[in-house]
Amino acid sequence: MKYTSTRDTSKEFSASEAIVKGISDDGGLFVPSSFPHLDGSLMDSLLKMDYQERTAKILSLYLDDFTFEELLDFTNAAYSRFDSDDPCPVVKIEDGLFMLELWHGPTCAFKDMALTLLPYLIVGAKRKLAREDKTLVLVATSGDTGKAALEGFKDVEGTEVIVFYPSDGVSGIQRLQMVTQEGKNVHVAGIKGNFDDAQSAVKRIFNDREMNERLAEAGYKMSSANSINWGRLAPQIAYYISSYCDLVNGGEIELGDSINFVVPTGNFGNVLAGYYAYKMGLPVNKFIIASNANNVLTDFFHTGRYDVNRKFYKTSSPSMDILISSNLERLIFETSGRDDALVRRLYAELAEKGEFEINPEIIRDGVFEAGWADEDDVKDAIFTFFDLDDYVMDTHTAVAASVYNDYSCETEDDTPTVIVSTANPYKFTKSVLNALGGRESDAFKALAKLQTLTALECPESLSNLIYKPEIHTSVVDRTEVGDTVLKFVQKN
Ligand SMILES: *Cc1c(COP(=O)(O)O)cnc(C)c1O
């Protein structure tokens, strides 16, 4: 399998090159040259496998410079760090409605599904390419990617991780998870601004010749742990296919039946991986894209106009407080029939004017629906699911649950539906407690209260944060991101 760039299809890369580089020199994103087909015999064999084997099998179709056995070693190691035998259980809420829980990893958010695996892929890919330089993993986070990258890469030989997070834009627990991070190759800094500012600053560094040269002098090459990296997206394809297999094995659907996925969306990485599974032949009726008050994607899928010149809202689902969704570029590339000239033109317009327009029918591709939820909707969803189904969910998942509720009322679509659940409720304790009628301003007292109220156990990795010293306290201006990177690197 070869890879090309969304902005120049004359280019060709191996899987290892795509993973190690992270982003193409022309500013485009790496995409596979075609989609492997999920035929009957492949589905039959996947049905009999566990999650680790399924993921290794699916990855082996895309990352063909690795053997299945190598990939299986990686998935076994990565998912041994999860708190349950099944890394991502499908939980039945009621007939025809399921939660795919993607938050049983070490940092309690869905980012762990890929970021526990990515270090193995990057180190392995460097070995395949006989590369000996150190890898500088540069991360912009809206809250969850940062911690997951820090945990995934801490003390991994030949790598250094730097995370930038919006200093006022993450939950108290999210912040503590990052600033208390241990490990000899990890650095964290707050950035004055929102996630889009952090992401733009990091992207600029990637494409800055002088920065690249100065880092090369220090022995480093940059890579990305954001979902612009193919090594982040590819593992996410697996859980869409695997959850489908689980529903078949559990007798909930017949092989071949179509299902819906509802996906709480920010940078469009999660739902795009689902779309790739669909392109492989997974039977999907609809992907329902759920946004919070930063509903730029809802408008885009309804009207075709993508306009980031709008108010930025800080919400109780901060990991989705994003206006510039990087992976939309990959969707436009695919749905436009791989038109790299169109992608170049639209992204030049976006850079210049902060907007572009395209026919919404093309983008929806007959399979996407979109909706959004405000703060009251989120509270209602958390309250109602707990009240009726005894199920506790986090604020991001609640955005999806609320949007699904609207969708099913409007359409009366009764296709079996999987809501993609992206974080442990304790990551957003105060908001969840508040929705359930409790109130507590101290984060750790709130953890205890939520535990008493719901009987859901709080993961130790979160309750133990109270004992950890804050190590990474610097907060920098967005213009200082480049200097901060150089400073961290030169410390070594
Ligand atoms: C990152 C994140 C999302 C959004 O996922 P994208 O891939 O950026 O669309 C949703 N929920 C949670 C909890 C997240 O951490």
The ligand as an SDF file (V2000), in Angstrom:
LIG
                    3D

 15 15  0  0  0  0  0  0  0  0999 V2000
  -10.5970   14.3790   20.8690 C   0  0  0  0  0  0  0  0  0  0  0  0
  -11.9320   14.1280   21.4590 C   0  0  0  0  0  0  0  0  0  0  0  0
  -13.1030   14.2320   20.6820 C   0  0  0  0  0  0  0  0  0  0  0  0
  -13.0850   14.6760   19.2360 C   0  0  0  0  0  0  0  0  0  0  0  0
  -12.4640   13.7400   18.3960 O   0  0  0  0  0  0  0  0  0  0  0  0
  -11.9240   14.1910   16.9460 P   0  0  0  0  0  0  0  0  0  0  0  0
  -11.1930   13.0320   16.4270 O   0  0  0  0  0  0  0  0  0  0  0  0
  -11.0310   15.3670   17.2160 O   0  0  0  0  0  0  0  0  0  0  0  0
  -13.1080   14.5680   16.1480 O   0  0  0  0  0  0  0  0  0  0  0  0
  -14.3080   13.9260   21.2840 C   0  0  0  0  0  0  0  0  0  0  0  0
  -14.3750   13.5630   22.5790 N   0  0  0  0  0  0  0  0  0  0  0  0
  -13.2830   13.4740   23.3580 C   0  0  0  0  0  0  0  0  0  0  0  0
  -13.4290   13.1010   24.7880 C   0  0  0  0  0  0  0  0  0  0  0  0
  -12.0200   13.7430   22.8190 C   0  0  0  0  0  0  0  0  0  0  0  0
  -10.9390   13.6340   23.6020 O   0  0  0  0  0  0  0  0  0  0  0  0
  1  2  1  0
  2  3  1  0
  2 14  2  0
  3  4  1  0
  3 10  2  0
  4  5  1  0
  5  6  1  0
  6  7  2  0
  6  8  1  0
  6  9  1  0
 10 11  1  0
 11 12  2  0
 12 13  1  0
 12 14  1  0
 14 15  1  0
M  END
$$$$
